[in-house]
Amino acid sequence: MSVNLNKGQQISLSKSDGGTLSVVRMGLGWQAAQRKGFLAKLAGAREIDLDASAVLFSDKQPVDVVFFRHLTSDDGSVHHSGDNLVGGTGQGDDESIAVDLRRVPPHIDQIVFTVNSFTGQTFKEVQNAYCRLIDESTGEELARYTLTGGGEHTAQIMAKVYRSGTTWQMAALGEPAMGRTFQDLMPFIGPLL
């Protein structure tokens, strides 16, 4: 059963039977919002290039990143599905990042997921945007965070997965920010660690 997350809400990534998840996937989906007005309707929706990234931290210091130009973490535990330049039709994830929690090195204590409008459009021009966490072994959706409200920002710091003792937790962050790439977001991520 999926949990709809609100900003700031946290969930445990332990299975209900007491086991632990081994591989989780963070999926990102979006569509370009339809333009308004007669001429805009003729032109249709404008293509929007959103990019999902995962920044790996050790003791609040970034040590690796997975994004469209670096699809696999240096240790091989995190993998990006590849760059989607236009979004989708609402039929599934447009980009995803899989995390093999068993292979994440012990010094990595947080993984922060971000989304950026690489082409610079604001979230007012995006609709049906979400991120979701899936148990890769079963395909079950564990949690969903819906990006609501549009806004003049070009990026969201969406969620983080972090160690809590011997288990992993997920927190929905939903922090708006400005930036075309994950590098632009680093000053905004620091206070959220």
C-alpha positions in Angstrom: 0.0 0.0 0.0 1.4 3.4 -1.0 1.7 6.3 1.3 1.0 9.8 -0.1 3.7 12.0 1.5 3.3 15.6 2.6 6.2 18.0 2.7 8.4 17.1 5.8 6.7 13.7 6.3 9.0 10.7 6.9 8.6 6.9 6.4 10.7 3.9 7.3 12.0 1.8 4.5 11.8 -1.4 6.5 9.3 -4.0 5.2 6.1 -4.7 7.2 7.3 -8.3 7.8 10.4 -7.0 9.6 12.7 -7.4 6.6 14.6 -4.6 4.9 14.3 -3.4 1.4 17.2 -4.2 -0.8 16.6 -2.1 -3.9 14.4 1.0 -4.2 13.7 3.1 -7.2 12.8 6.8 -7.1 10.6 7.5 -10.2 10.0 11.0 -11.6 7.1 11.8 -13.9 5.8 15.1 -15.4 4.0 16.7 -18.3 4.2 20.1 -19.8 1.2 22.2 -18.8 -1.1 23.2 -21.6 -0.8 26.7 -22.7 -3.8 29.0 -22.3 -5.5 31.0 -25.0 -6.5 30.4 -28.6 -3.1 30.6 -30.2 -1.5 28.6 -27.4 -4.0 25.8 -27.9 -2.9 25.5 -31.5 0.7 25.3 -30.5 0.0 22.7 -27.8 2.2 22.1 -24.8 5.8 23.3 -24.7 8.4 20.6 -24.2 10.1 20.7 -20.8 13.3 19.0 -19.9 13.3 18.0 -16.2 16.3 16.2 -14.9 16.4 13.9 -11.9 19.6 13.7 -9.8 20.8 11.9 -6.7 23.5 13.4 -4.6 25.3 11.1 -2.2 26.5 12.5 1.1 28.9 11.4 3.8 28.8 13.4 7.0 27.0 16.3 5.2 29.7 16.4 2.4 28.8 15.5 -1.2 30.9 12.6 -2.4 29.2 11.5 -5.6 26.3 12.3 -7.8 24.1 10.4 -10.3 22.5 12.5 -13.1 22.1 12.5 -16.9 25.9 12.9 -17.5 27.0 10.4 -14.8 24.5 7.5 -14.9 26.1 5.3 -12.2 27.6 6.1 -8.9 31.3 5.4 -8.6 30.6 2.5 -6.3 27.8 1.1 -8.6 25.1 1.2 -6.0 23.0 4.0 -7.6 21.9 4.0 -11.3 20.0 6.6 -13.4 17.7 5.3 -16.2 18.8 8.0 -18.7 17.8 11.5 -19.7 14.2 12.2 -20.9 14.2 15.5 -22.7 10.4 16.2 -22.9 8.4 14.5 -20.2 5.7 12.0 -20.8 2.1 11.4 -21.4 1.3 10.5 -17.8 1.8 6.8 -18.4 4.6 6.0 -15.9 8.0 7.4 -14.8 9.9 9.5 -17.3 13.2 9.2 -15.4 14.2 7.0 -12.5 17.1 6.4 -10.2 17.6 2.9 -8.6 19.4 2.6 -5.3 20.7 -0.8 -4.2 20.6 -0.1 -0.4 22.7 -3.3 0.3 25.6 -1.9 -1.9 25.6 1.7 -0.6 28.9 2.1 1.2 28.7 2.5 5.0 30.1 6.0 4.8 27.2 7.2 2.7 24.6 8.4 5.1 22.2 10.4 2.9 21.0 10.4 -0.7 19.2 13.5 -1.8 16.9 13.4 -4.9 16.5 16.6 -6.9 14.7 17.7 -10.0 15.7 20.6 -12.2 14.2 22.3 -15.2 17.3 22.2 -17.4 15.6 24.3 -20.1 14.7 27.0 -17.4 10.9 26.8 -17.4 9.3 27.3 -14.0 7.1 24.7 -12.3 4.1 26.8 -13.4 4.7 25.2 -16.8 4.7 21.7 -15.4 1.7 19.5 -14.5 1.2 16.1 -13.0 4.7 16.1 -11.6 5.5 13.5 -8.9 8.3 11.4 -7.4 7.6 8.0 -6.0 9.5 5.3 -4.2 9.1 1.7 -5.4 10.3 -1.6 -4.0 12.2 -3.0 -7.0 11.8 -6.6 -5.9 8.0 -6.5 -5.9 7.2 -3.4 -8.0 5.1 -2.1 -5.1 4.8 1.7 -4.8 5.9 2.5 -1.2 5.4 6.3 -1.2 4.5 9.1 -3.6 5.2 12.8 -3.3 3.2 15.0 -5.6 4.6 18.3 -6.6 1.7 20.7 -6.3 1.2 24.5 -6.6 3.4 25.3 -9.6 5.5 28.3 -8.7 8.2 30.5 -10.1 11.0 28.2 -9.2 12.9 26.0 -11.6 13.9 23.2 -9.3 12.7 21.1 -6.4 14.7 19.3 -3.7 12.3 16.4 -3.7 13.2 13.8 -1.0 16.1 12.2 0.8 16.8 8.6 1.8 19.0 8.4 4.9 20.4 6.0 7.4 18.8 5.8 10.8 20.8 3.3 12.8 20.7 0.1 10.8 17.7 1.0 8.7 16.9 3.5 6.0 14.2 6.2 6.2 12.7 8.5 3.5 11.7 12.1 4.1 9.7 14.2 1.6 11.4 17.6 1.3 9.6 19.4 -1.4 11.7 22.5 -1.2 11.5 24.8 -4.1 14.8 26.3 -5.4 16.3 28.0 -8.5 18.7 26.2 -10.7 19.2 24.4 -14.0 21.4 21.6 -12.6 22.1 19.8 -9.3 25.2 22.0 -8.8 23.0 25.1 -8.6 21.1 23.5 -5.8 24.0 22.6 -3.4 23.6 25.8 -1.3 19.9 24.9 -0.9 20.5 21.3 0.0 23.0 21.9 2.9 20.4 23.2 5.4 18.1 20.1 4.7 20.8 17.5 5.7 
